[in-house]
Amino acid sequence: MPLSQLERSKYYRGLLVLAGRDRVIDRRERELMLQIGGLLDFDRRFCEAAVDDLLRNSHIKTKPAVFSDLSTAECFLLDAIRLATVDREFHPNELAWLRSVAEANGLSIEWFDDAVRRAEEKEKPGQSTIAIQKLL
């Protein structure tokens, strides 16, 4: 079943919230955000503006993203972990927010910790695929 526009919006908004948690938008984070935005069928100019204005935008709600099904939540967390580690620094604010997303979506901390461990073991973060592609 294809993702609804609402689910796509929650997915992208959640990644935006995560990208802003450490108050720095690395060029690799920006590029990954644009790539995922394209996969979610968002206009590139919209994505560029959203990422470029992220740190100045006080209207983005920072509560954990909650998805309608577990598979979307799992894909989100896998992509979010990749986004958080693409700059090779997993900031404590990013980690704490992602744990809250896992809890809000009914995923165990063990599942989350295992996903983080697997991401950290990859020698080149850019090699993995974008998880949301499985649902599109």
C-alpha positions as CSV (number, residue, x, y, z in Angstrom):
1,M,0.0,0.0,0.0
2,P,1.5,3.3,-1.0
3,L,2.3,5.9,1.6
4,S,-0.4,8.6,2.0
5,Q,0.6,12.2,1.6
6,L,0.1,12.6,5.4
7,E,2.6,9.8,6.1
8,R,5.1,11.3,3.7
9,S,4.7,14.7,5.3
10,K,5.2,13.2,8.8
11,Y,8.3,11.3,7.5
12,Y,9.9,14.4,6.1
13,R,9.0,16.6,9.0
14,G,10.4,14.1,11.4
15,L,13.7,14.0,9.5
16,L,13.8,17.8,9.5
17,V,13.3,17.8,13.3
18,L,16.1,15.3,13.7
19,A,18.5,17.3,11.4
20,G,18.0,20.4,13.6
21,R,18.5,18.6,16.9
22,D,22.3,19.3,16.9
23,R,21.8,22.9,15.5
24,V,24.1,22.1,12.6
25,I,23.1,21.1,9.0
26,D,26.1,19.4,7.4
27,R,26.3,19.3,3.6
28,R,25.9,15.5,3.7
29,E,22.8,15.8,5.8
30,R,21.4,18.4,3.4
31,E,22.0,16.2,0.4
32,L,20.5,13.2,2.1
33,M,17.4,15.3,3.0
34,L,17.1,16.4,-0.6
35,Q,17.4,12.8,-1.9
36,I,14.8,11.5,0.6
37,G,12.5,14.4,-0.2
38,G,12.7,13.5,-3.9
39,L,11.8,9.9,-3.1
40,L,8.8,11.1,-1.2
41,D,7.7,13.2,-4.2
42,F,8.3,16.6,-2.7
43,D,9.4,19.4,-5.0
44,R,13.2,19.9,-4.8
45,R,12.8,23.7,-4.2
46,F,10.4,23.0,-1.3
47,C,13.0,20.6,0.2
48,E,15.9,23.0,-0.3
49,A,13.9,25.8,1.4
50,A,12.8,23.6,4.2
51,V,16.4,22.4,4.9
52,D,18.0,25.9,4.4
53,D,15.4,27.5,6.7
54,L,15.3,24.8,9.3
55,L,17.4,26.4,12.0
56,R,15.4,29.6,11.8
57,N,12.0,28.0,11.6
58,S,10.3,28.1,15.0
59,H,7.1,26.6,13.7
60,I,8.4,23.0,13.3
61,K,6.9,20.9,16.1
62,T,9.5,18.7,17.7
63,K,7.3,16.0,19.2
64,P,8.1,12.5,18.1
65,A,6.8,11.4,14.7
66,V,4.1,8.7,15.1
67,F,3.2,6.6,12.0
68,S,0.2,4.6,11.2
69,D,2.0,1.3,11.0
70,L,5.1,-0.3,12.3
71,S,6.8,-0.8,9.0
72,T,6.8,2.9,8.2
73,A,8.1,3.6,11.7
74,E,10.9,1.1,11.3
75,C,11.9,2.6,7.9
76,F,11.8,6.1,9.4
77,L,14.1,5.1,12.2
78,L,16.5,3.4,9.9
79,D,16.7,6.5,7.6
80,A,16.8,8.8,10.6
81,I,19.8,6.9,12.1
82,R,21.5,7.1,8.8
83,L,20.8,10.9,8.7
84,A,22.1,11.3,12.2
85,T,25.3,9.5,11.5
86,V,26.0,10.8,8.0
87,D,28.2,13.5,9.5
88,R,30.0,10.8,11.5
89,E,28.7,12.3,14.8
90,F,25.7,10.9,16.7
91,H,24.7,13.9,18.8
92,P,23.1,13.1,22.2
93,N,20.1,15.2,21.3
94,E,19.6,13.2,18.1
95,L,19.9,9.9,20.0
96,A,17.5,10.9,22.7
97,W,14.9,12.2,20.2
98,L,15.1,9.0,18.1
99,R,14.6,6.9,21.2
100,S,11.5,8.8,21.9
101,V,10.3,8.1,18.4
102,A,10.9,4.4,18.8
103,E,8.9,4.4,22.1
104,A,6.1,6.5,20.6
105,N,5.7,4.0,17.8
106,G,5.8,0.9,20.0
107,L,9.3,-0.3,19.0
108,S,11.5,-1.8,21.7
109,I,14.6,-0.1,22.9
110,E,16.4,-3.4,22.0
111,W,15.3,-3.1,18.3
112,F,16.4,0.6,18.3
113,D,19.8,-0.1,20.0
114,D,20.4,-3.0,17.5
115,A,19.6,-0.6,14.5
116,V,22.0,2.0,15.9
117,R,24.7,-0.7,16.4
118,R,24.3,-2.0,12.9
119,A,24.5,1.6,11.5
120,E,27.7,2.3,13.4
121,E,29.3,-0.9,12.2
122,K,29.0,0.1,8.5
123,E,32.4,1.2,7.2
124,K,30.9,3.8,4.8
125,P,27.5,5.3,5.9
126,G,26.7,6.3,2.3
127,Q,26.6,2.7,1.1
128,S,23.3,1.7,2.5
129,T,20.1,2.2,0.7
130,I,17.3,4.5,1.8
131,A,14.9,2.4,3.8
132,I,11.7,4.2,2.7
133,Q,12.3,2.9,-0.8
134,K,10.9,-0.4,0.4
135,L,7.5,1.2,0.9
136,L,7.3,3.4,-2.2
